């Protein structure tokens, strides 16, 4: 039995960021690896995910992060896929590939009960972190459960060239939306949305007010909005909403680095007259949807009807840079660190 190496390289949070995180808030350290013990796997991580929600876990403001804050001077955590190199767990052998939550590090010792076997023959390993993983499930849950998508809806998605947004827009189209509109932060991303991902219209939110551009893109209003941004996007969506419209509050990345409470949508009272539904969501509440999600989405992936993009950062040294890039819009689709 191969014993784990004594240490591995792992990113630690060393200071709680105030406002925009900076590289000094993180340190890459040699970190002890637990002994293998019983029922555990030694995994060599191949890819790990860096996600905007992790910003909430870096602070310690109660009620802001929906998971407990990361401990200081401990390895960060998040989804990862890798290869089992040693196992003391029944049913797992070296060479297996698993999805688990000990990301931000090169090697991990994880309880087998917290690992899910994945099949690299059925889909590329990275798909289990993106289109077939939490990213895809977030888009699916937001549209079809939180915001009760109906065939014929006009759908607006913000962060539309990002991981969740690009999936939500395509899924809405596949399920019979009348019109799908996306917003993104560059002309290149806008082009991608319309020319490659099948959005009917898209706009660059940096070039003119969101409300103006949304009104132009959706002359008959919108019925459903998947909000990944908050701020002026949410306000514009409320304004453009048709009666009985539905909003899935999935994320508010425009506000994650704010040091003071941002103003709420100034037009929230419109939700009364329009009988709008605004509903927050956390993807982990939708684990029971996974089998249905997988059954429905896998054929779309196989047929190429649902495509996905990934931005890969190479090597563990690049992880913090990749994470910070999420707040600048450096990525297209899912951001992954490749080891
Ligand atoms: P992502 O969209 O791949 O990356 C973040 C994107 O946000 C960037 O590419 C950037 O694109 C955009 N952005 C950054 N700052 C912005 C700003 N000030 N205004 C507008 N857009 C900005 O990330 P993701 O993983 O798919 O997550 C997207 C959102 O969904 C996040 O808010 C995340 O917290 C949320 N989320 C929530 C759940 C849940 O369970 N509730 C699950 C997954 C994700 P541009 O170039 O277009 O600006």
Boltz pocket constraint, residues with backbone or C-beta under 6 A from the ligand:
constraints:
  - pocket:
      binder: B
      contacts: [[A, 50], [A, 51], [A, 52], [A, 53], [A, 134], [A, 135], [A, 138], [A, 159], [A, 160], [A, 161], [A, 162], [A, 163], [A, 164], [A, 165], [A, 183], [A, 184], [A, 185], [A, 186], [A, 189], [A, 227], [A, 228], [A, 229], [A, 249], [A, 250], [A, 251], [A, 252], [A, 253], [A, 254], [A, 255], [A, 281], [A, 282], [A, 283], [A, 284], [A, 325], [A, 326], [A, 327], [A, 328], [A, 329], [A, 330], [A, 331], [A, 332], [A, 333], [A, 334], [A, 335]]
      max_distance: 6.0
